[in-house]
Amino acid sequence: MGGHIRDRVVMVTGAGGGFGRRICEKAAALGACIVATDVETEGLTGTAAAVLAAGGRILHRRADVTSLADLQEAVVAGVSEFGRIDVMVNNAGIMPLAYWRDHAEAALAWNRCIDVNLKGVLNGIMAVHDQMIAQGQGQVINISSIYGNFPVAGAGVYGATKAAVNFLSESLRVESQGSIKVTTIRPTGVPGTGLGAGIINPEAIVGILGQNAPAYLAALQGRSNAPACEGQDSPDSVRYLALSPDFIADAVIHAIDQPWGVSVSDITVRASGDQYIL
């Protein structure tokens, strides 16, 4: 690593698990100060304990990203503790995949998805904007998805929220050049985060896989009659099938660990054999 991340103050939403916890742990290990937030206090406490046990510096606060006031209070606490907020990672998100015909079962989750994935990112940007402008520099990193690249069956609402994140990111970049760096991270499917637990209709995953769905799902679930393709479980193989969350966290760390004059603006991270069509 370049050493630029040391002593930067990194705020992470959705820090209680998945990408969020890994980002906190990796950034802290490289010398960053962490402001961790999550709506679930148990996971958040676990993240804080892990960082502290490894000798890192962390302040954790319960905050619901759908509440601008919650995030503003966390920013104030972070500034009080560490003096500034250098980086905001808008990571919190949910993925209630479902078809339009599932609307009766999915309506509440879809509305929550809009609140968390879209309004949560908007609130995160607003919460840190003035502080970063006053500091004279800052960085906003928004976790999007390849689902935001193009509409597919089964992901109408989720994909729309991620497309909106892309728009928010780019508009902020254009307006804030020379003061706030902006990075958009677009992961592919990452089973290890637990994000799939929010899926309403499991069949809706077919939209991102298209014609590759049967083979991919069989390999992922270990139910194929044929032997698994050699290397599918190894990141050292070009056939690597399902990305580990650590690689997404590493991409975030890479974007942070740059000189202030260098902005890594857009990253898509894939398992090279993932079979997604987006």
C-alpha positions in Angstrom: 0.0 0.0 0.0 1.1 3.6 -0.6 0.9 4.7 3.0 -1.5 7.6 2.2 -4.3 6.1 4.3 -2.4 6.4 7.6 -4.1 8.8 10.0 -7.0 9.5 7.6 -10.4 9.5 9.3 -12.7 7.0 7.5 -16.4 6.9 8.2 -18.2 3.7 7.1 -22.0 3.1 7.1 -23.2 -0.5 7.4 -20.1 -1.2 9.3 -21.6 -4.1 11.4 -20.8 -6.8 8.8 -20.1 -7.7 5.2 -18.1 -5.2 3.2 -18.4 -2.6 6.0 -16.7 -4.6 8.7 -13.9 -5.6 6.3 -13.3 -2.0 5.2 -13.1 -0.9 8.8 -10.6 -3.7 9.8 -8.4 -3.2 6.7 -8.3 0.6 7.0 -7.6 0.5 10.7 -4.8 -2.0 10.1 -3.2 0.5 7.8 -3.3 3.3 10.4 -6.6 5.0 9.6 -9.0 6.2 12.3 -12.5 4.7 11.9 -15.9 6.1 12.5 -18.2 3.1 12.2 -22.0 3.3 12.0 -24.8 0.7 11.6 -28.4 0.4 12.6 -27.7 -3.0 14.2 -25.8 -2.5 17.4 -24.7 -6.1 17.9 -22.7 -6.3 14.6 -21.4 -2.8 15.1 -20.1 -3.7 18.6 -18.4 -6.7 17.1 -16.6 -4.6 14.5 -15.4 -2.1 17.1 -14.1 -5.0 19.3 -12.2 -6.5 16.4 -10.6 -3.2 15.4 -9.7 -2.4 19.0 -8.3 -5.9 19.7 -6.0 -5.4 16.7 -4.7 -2.1 18.1 -6.8 0.1 15.8 -8.6 3.4 16.5 -12.4 3.4 16.2 -15.4 5.3 17.3 -18.7 3.5 16.8 -22.2 5.0 16.8 -25.6 3.5 16.1 -27.0 5.4 13.1 -29.8 4.6 10.6 -28.8 5.9 7.2 -32.4 6.8 6.5 -32.1 9.5 9.2 -30.0 12.5 8.2 -29.9 13.5 11.8 -28.4 10.2 12.9 -25.6 10.6 10.3 -25.0 14.2 11.2 -24.6 13.3 14.8 -22.1 10.6 13.9 -20.1 13.1 11.9 -20.1 15.5 14.8 -18.9 12.7 17.1 -16.2 11.7 14.7 -14.9 15.3 14.3 -15.0 15.7 18.1 -12.9 12.5 18.5 -10.5 12.7 15.6 -10.7 16.3 14.4 -12.2 15.7 10.9 -13.8 13.3 8.5 -11.5 12.6 5.5 -13.5 9.8 3.8 -17.1 8.8 3.8 -17.9 5.2 2.7 -21.6 5.0 1.9 -21.8 1.2 2.2 -25.1 0.3 3.8 -27.5 -1.4 1.5 -30.1 -4.2 1.1 -31.0 -6.3 -2.0 -34.7 -7.4 -2.1 -34.7 -9.0 -5.5 -38.2 -9.9 -6.8 -40.2 -9.8 -9.9 -42.9 -7.2 -10.5 -45.5 -10.0 -10.1 -44.2 -10.3 -6.5 -45.2 -6.8 -5.6 -47.6 -7.8 -2.9 -44.9 -9.6 -1.0 -42.1 -7.2 -1.9 -43.6 -3.7 -1.5 -42.4 -3.0 2.0 -38.9 -4.3 1.3 -38.8 -2.3 -2.0 -39.7 0.9 -0.1 -37.1 0.1 2.5 -34.6 -0.5 -0.3 -35.2 2.9 -1.7 -34.8 4.5 1.7 -31.6 2.7 2.5 -29.8 2.4 -0.9 -30.8 5.7 -2.4 -31.8 8.1 0.5 -29.1 6.6 2.7 -26.4 7.5 0.2 -28.0 11.0 -0.2 -28.0 11.4 3.5 -24.4 10.3 3.8 -23.3 12.8 1.3 -25.2 15.6 2.9 -23.9 14.7 6.4 -20.2 15.1 5.4 -20.4 17.7 2.6 -20.0 20.9 4.6 -17.4 19.4 6.9 -15.3 18.3 3.9 -15.7 21.7 2.2 -14.6 23.4 5.4 -11.6 21.1 5.7 -10.7 21.9 2.1 -10.6 18.3 1.0 -12.4 15.0 1.4 -13.5 11.8 -0.3 -16.9 10.1 -0.8 -17.0 6.5 -1.8 -20.3 5.0 -2.8 -20.9 1.3 -3.0 -23.0 0.7 -6.1 -23.4 -2.6 -8.1 -23.2 -4.0 -11.6 -27.0 -4.2 -11.2 -27.0 -0.4 -11.7 -25.5 -0.8 -15.2 -28.6 -2.0 -17.0 -32.1 -3.1 -16.1 -32.7 -6.9 -15.9 -35.6 -9.1 -14.8 -35.9 -9.5 -11.0 -34.0 -6.4 -10.0 -36.1 -3.5 -11.1 -36.1 -1.6 -7.8 -32.7 -2.7 -6.5 -31.1 -1.9 -9.9 -32.8 1.4 -10.0 -31.4 2.4 -6.6 -27.9 1.5 -7.7 -28.3 3.4 -11.0 -29.3 6.4 -8.9 -26.2 5.9 -6.7 -24.2 6.2 -9.9 -25.9 9.4 -10.8 -25.4 10.9 -7.4 -21.8 10.0 -7.4 -21.1 11.6 -10.8 -23.0 14.7 -10.1 -21.1 15.1 -6.8 -17.8 14.6 -8.6 -18.6 17.3 -11.2 -19.7 19.8 -8.6 -16.9 19.1 -6.2 -13.8 18.9 -8.4 -10.8 20.2 -6.5 -12.5 19.8 -3.1 -14.1 16.4 -2.7 -12.9 13.2 -4.5 -15.7 10.8 -5.5 -15.3 7.0 -6.1 -18.0 4.6 -7.2 -17.4 0.9 -6.4 -19.5 -1.6 -8.5 -19.3 -5.1 -7.1 -20.7 -8.2 -8.8 -22.4 -10.8 -6.7 -20.6 -11.5 -3.5 -22.3 -14.4 -1.6 -20.1 -14.0 1.5 -21.7 -10.7 2.6 -25.1 -12.1 3.6 -26.7 -9.5 1.3 -28.6 -12.3 -0.4 -30.6 -12.9 2.8 -32.9 -10.0 1.8 -33.9 -11.6 -1.6 -37.7 -11.9 -1.8 -37.9 -14.4 -4.7 -34.8 -16.5 -5.1 -35.6 -17.1 -8.8 -35.0 -13.4 -9.4 -31.2 -14.0 -9.4 -31.6 -15.3 -13.0 -31.7 -11.7 -14.3 -28.0 -11.1 -13.6 -27.1 -14.6 -14.9 -29.2 -15.0 -18.0 -28.4 -18.2 -19.9 -25.6 -19.1 -17.4 -28.0 -19.4 -14.4 -28.4 -23.2 -14.2 -24.6 -23.9 -14.4 -23.7 -21.1 -12.0 -26.3 -22.0 -9.4 -25.4 -25.7 -9.6 -21.7 -25.0 -9.1 -22.3 -22.4 -6.4 -24.6 -24.7 -4.4 -22.5 -27.8 -5.1 -25.4 -29.7 -6.6 -24.1 -30.3 -10.1 -23.9 -33.9 -11.2 -20.7 -33.2 -13.1 -17.4 -32.5 -11.2 -16.9 -28.9 -10.2 -14.6 -27.1 -12.7 -11.1 -27.0 -11.3 -10.2 -23.7 -9.8 -13.7 -22.3 -9.3 -13.1 -21.9 -5.6 -9.6 -20.3 -5.9 -8.9 -16.6 -6.5 -5.6 -17.7 -8.1 -7.5 -19.3 -10.9 -9.1 -17.5 -13.9 -12.1 -19.8 -13.3 -12.8 -18.2 -9.9 -16.6 -18.3 -9.5 -17.7 -16.3 -6.5 -15.9 -13.2 -5.2 -14.8 -12.9 -1.6 -15.9 -9.7 0.2 -12.3 -9.1 1.0 -11.6 -8.1 -2.7 -14.3 -5.4 -2.5 -12.9 -4.1 0.7 -9.4 -4.1 -0.9 -10.8 -2.0 -3.8 -12.1 0.5 -1.3 -8.8 0.7 0.5 -7.0 1.1 -2.8 -9.2 4.1 -3.7 -8.5 5.7 -0.3 -4.8 5.0 -0.3 -4.0 7.5 -2.9 -2.4 11.0 -2.7 -5.0 13.7 -2.4 -4.3 14.7 -5.9 -5.2 11.3 -7.4 -8.8 10.2 -7.6 -9.8 6.6 -8.5 -13.3 7.4 -9.7 -14.9 4.1 -10.8 -14.0 0.5 -10.0 -15.8 -2.7 -11.0 -14.6 -5.8 -9.2 -15.4 -9.2 -10.6 -14.5 -12.9 -10.0 -13.1 -13.7 -13.4 -15.3 -16.7 -13.9 -18.5 -15.3 -12.3 -20.7 -15.8 -15.3 -22.7 -12.6 -14.8 -24.0 -11.0 -18.0 -24.0 -7.4 -16.8 
